[in-house]
Amino acid sequence: MAKTKQYEDLPKLPEKTEEEKARAKEILDELYKHYEPICELDYRNPFELLCATILSAQCTDVRVNKTTPDLFEAYPTPQAMANAPIQELEELVRSTGFYRNKAKALKQSAQAIVEKHGGEMPQNIDDLLEFYGVARKTANVVLGNAFNINVGVVVDTHVRRFANRYGLTEHEKNTDKIERDLMALFPREHWTNLSHLMIHHGRNACKSRISEPPDHPLCKKYGIKCECQEMR
């Protein structure tokens, strides 16, 4: 089985066989049949998506979407948030958990946008990763959804679980290595959508705790390393 690299501009990606990539494409096609790849965070512009994604750490999208309207009404721009009293930011985001650190991340990110980027959201991962509280996952969300720039795959708990149960990676917990496996397997133009699709399937069928095998064609055919196969 010949091994090929998916992209020449990403030489450090793992090598995958044509058979492995063909199987990945089958899974992707099936995911598209069952789900709509939609970001479930509410936002109107890239800055709002950055803020919402920062708040989503260890928090549900539903809770974030209940929190951000008041936050964005009070501080709708990077300039406004950069000048916001930290105590007020903390109160506005308290319900999302870890509110002190999140408020600090919001304020310092806004300050960086204003001071280093003229008030405009940067559109490359290196600049975003310089923001306090912004890691690769957050940068991937912003670039992929706000700018349609695919630089990676967002790996949350659902994506990590899916990748393992479907035999797409050998790395159980290392999200960086899981991401690189997925990047090597799936076409680059689908990386952002891939995360949404896997998350939707994880919430609907491939759940963390399974008391009985899901009645879903994807699980039955492709969940080769999932405990649901033994249940069947």
Buried (B, 14 or more C-beta within 10 A) or exposed (E): EEEEEBEEEBEEBBEBEEEBBEBBBEBBEBBBEBBEBEBBBBBEEBBBBBBBBBBBBEBEBEBBBEBBEEBBEEBBBBBEBBEBEEEEBBEBBBEBBBBEBBBBBBBBBBBBBBEEEEBEBBBEBEBBEEBBBBEBBBBBBBBBBBBEBBBBBBBBEBBBBBBBBBBBBEBEEBBEBBBBBBBBBBBBEBBBBBBBBBBBBBEEBBBEEBEEBBEBEBBBEBBEBBEBEEEE
